Amino acid sequence: MTVTTAHRGAPGWLGLVGFGAATLAVAGIGALAAADAGETYAELHRPMWAPPAWLFGPVWTVLYVAIAVAGWLVWRRTGLRDANGWRKEMVAFAVQLGLNALWTPLFFGAHWYGVALLDIALLWVAICLNVALFARVHRPAGLLLLPYWAWVSFAAVLNAVIWHLN
């Protein structure tokens, strides 16, 4: 594995903007799909340990920044493609972002709690793979994804309990 000079300097910072835009797009999909998420969440039967609705925005803001930075750090080391095509690290990154983008429309938009649980289970596996692949290339990038993985683990359990209660 070699560091390419194409990702150094100013173009590298433009890459950070690109990774930020990708995670912002995922957040935007969630915001559009769940305009009434706060009301829906308040109406759900939830366990006593469920966090308040106001906590989700700040937590996801921090997580999306960490996700974008992690992707950018690995991209700077590997690029998007190699001689065999798309880099597996970048494919894993895209897959987990896609699964992340699907969850909110499934859960809050369609109220398909069981399907959302399946999605978040697949997301959990995708994040696991992403952490492992990123850590092999750039250990801090893999570590940056651990809070995301932990939060999705918690969210998956919450999703399961909400599905059961509702």
VEXPASE-435313 format. One line per 2 residues: number of its first residue (from 1); their letters; for each residue x, y, z of C-alpha. Coordinates in Angstrom, 3 decimals. Example, Ala and Ser with C-alpha at 12.3 -4.5 7.8 and 13.67 -1.06 7.14 Angstrom:
1 = AS = 12.300:-4.500:7.800  13.670:-1.060:7.140
This chain:
1 = MT = 0.000:0.000:0.000  1.412:3.355:-0.982
3 = VT = 0.291:6.871:-0.234  -0.442:8.650:-3.464
5 = TA = 0.593:12.240:-3.859  -2.738:13.004:-5.542
7 = HR = -4.340:13.125:-2.110  -1.909:15.517:-0.444
9 = GA = -2.320:19.249:0.043  -5.321:21.262:-1.134
11 = PG = -6.931:18.436:-3.146  -6.891:16.384:0.053
13 = WL = -8.939:19.044:1.822  -11.386:19.005:-1.065
15 = GL = -11.731:15.285:-0.419  -12.719:16.053:3.175
17 = VG = -15.435:18.317:1.805  -16.602:15.416:-0.386
19 = FG = -16.751:12.985:2.518  -18.528:15.631:4.582
21 = AA = -21.042:16.117:1.762  -21.686:12.371:1.576
23 = TL = -22.459:12.130:5.286  -24.486:15.339:5.115
25 = AV = -26.553:13.769:2.328  -27.271:10.762:4.560
27 = AG = -28.322:13.099:7.377  -30.465:15.056:4.923
29 = IG = -32.258:11.926:3.738  -33.036:11.133:7.348
31 = AL = -34.281:14.657:8.025  -36.531:14.641:4.956
33 = AA = -37.905:11.186:5.672  -38.650:11.957:9.292
35 = AD = -39.946:15.504:9.453  -42.261:14.431:12.294
37 = AG = -39.803:12.048:13.972  -40.007:13.846:17.316
39 = ET = -43.787:13.457:17.426  -43.628:9.852:16.246
41 = YA = -40.942:9.016:18.801  -42.994:10.599:21.606
43 = EL = -46.052:8.521:20.640  -44.185:5.203:20.585
45 = HR = -44.240:2.795:23.484  -40.601:2.923:24.573
47 = PM = -38.531:1.327:27.324  -37.657:3.426:30.368
49 = WA = -34.038:3.595:29.238  -34.862:5.136:25.851
51 = PP = -33.044:8.446:25.399  -34.983:11.692:25.022
53 = AW = -35.679:12.820:21.449  -33.472:15.925:21.764
55 = LF = -30.355:13.758:22.245  -30.395:12.183:18.782
57 = GP = -29.499:15.341:16.828  -26.325:16.194:18.762
59 = VW = -25.186:12.558:18.905  -25.647:12.045:15.156
61 = TV = -23.916:15.341:14.382  -20.777:14.190:16.214
63 = LY = -20.990:10.709:14.688  -21.394:12.006:11.118
65 = VA = -18.335:14.232:11.537  -16.327:11.233:12.792
67 = IA = -17.607:9.050:9.923  -16.615:11.682:7.339
69 = VA = -13.158:12.197:8.846  -12.551:8.436:9.047
71 = GW = -13.479:7.976:5.398  -11.299:10.900:4.383
73 = LV = -8.287:9.592:6.336  -8.482:6.207:4.620
75 = WR = -9.098:7.776:1.195  -5.937:9.863:1.623
77 = RT = -3.994:6.633:2.105  -5.681:4.425:-0.482
79 = GL = -7.660:6.506:-2.958  -11.018:5.317:-4.250
81 = RD = -9.752:2.736:-6.703  -6.802:0.441:-7.231
83 = AN = -5.744:-1.767:-10.134  -8.619:-4.172:-9.376
85 = GW = -11.379:-1.528:-9.254  -13.043:0.129:-6.300
87 = RK = -11.118:-0.167:-3.023  -12.863:-2.540:-0.622
89 = EM = -12.491:0.052:2.151  -14.431:2.590:0.095
91 = VA = -17.075:0.036:-0.918  -17.606:-0.852:2.751
93 = FA = -17.833:2.859:3.571  -20.467:3.407:0.863
95 = VQ = -22.478:0.343:1.924  -22.677:1.399:5.560
97 = LG = -23.674:4.942:4.535  -26.390:3.521:2.293
99 = LN = -27.774:1.287:5.043  -27.615:4.225:7.433
101 = AL = -29.594:6.369:4.971  -32.302:3.685:4.686
103 = WT = -32.998:3.279:8.389  -34.784:6.568:9.108
105 = PL = -37.214:6.327:6.169  -37.986:2.736:7.157
107 = FF = -38.450:3.438:10.865  -39.948:6.937:10.973
109 = GA = -41.225:7.357:7.425  -42.870:3.982:6.782
111 = HW = -43.181:2.844:10.440  -41.791:-0.528:9.382
113 = YG = -40.034:-1.269:12.669  -39.229:-4.896:11.798
115 = VA = -37.760:-4.002:8.406  -35.830:-1.169:10.061
117 = LL = -34.460:-3.729:12.536  -33.234:-5.868:9.653
119 = DI = -31.619:-2.796:8.104  -29.893:-1.792:11.340
121 = AL = -28.642:-5.367:11.828  -27.080:-5.244:8.360
123 = LW = -25.735:-1.769:9.174  -24.122:-3.142:12.338
125 = VA = -22.334:-5.840:10.311  -21.293:-3.286:7.678
127 = IC = -19.844:-0.981:10.340  -17.964:-3.944:11.858
129 = LN = -16.423:-4.678:8.471  -15.720:-0.990:7.888
131 = VA = -13.951:-0.686:11.255  -11.768:-3.717:10.497
133 = LF = -10.874:-2.541:6.984  -10.199:1.034:8.036
135 = AR = -8.087:-0.023:11.038  -5.826:-2.056:8.732
137 = VH = -5.139:1.034:6.615  -5.203:3.791:9.247
139 = RP = -5.768:2.771:12.874  -7.150:6.175:14.010
141 = AG = -9.745:6.007:11.210  -10.935:2.642:12.489
143 = LL = -11.047:3.994:16.042  -13.104:6.987:14.888
145 = LL = -15.853:4.575:13.815  -16.099:2.817:17.195
147 = PY = -18.498:5.359:18.793  -20.714:5.028:15.678
149 = WA = -20.662:1.257:16.034  -21.509:1.535:19.745
151 = WV = -24.391:3.936:19.098  -25.799:1.724:16.329
153 = SF = -25.532:-1.253:18.704  -27.604:0.638:21.259
155 = AA = -30.023:1.840:18.566  -30.487:-1.718:17.292
157 = VL = -31.535:-2.924:20.737  -33.844:0.080:21.097
159 = NA = -35.311:-0.614:17.630  -35.964:-4.251:18.619
161 = VI = -37.678:-3.289:21.859  -39.794:-0.613:20.161
163 = WH = -40.818:-3.126:17.482  -41.819:-5.572:20.227
165 = LN = -43.758:-2.926:22.204  -45.548:-1.436:19.220
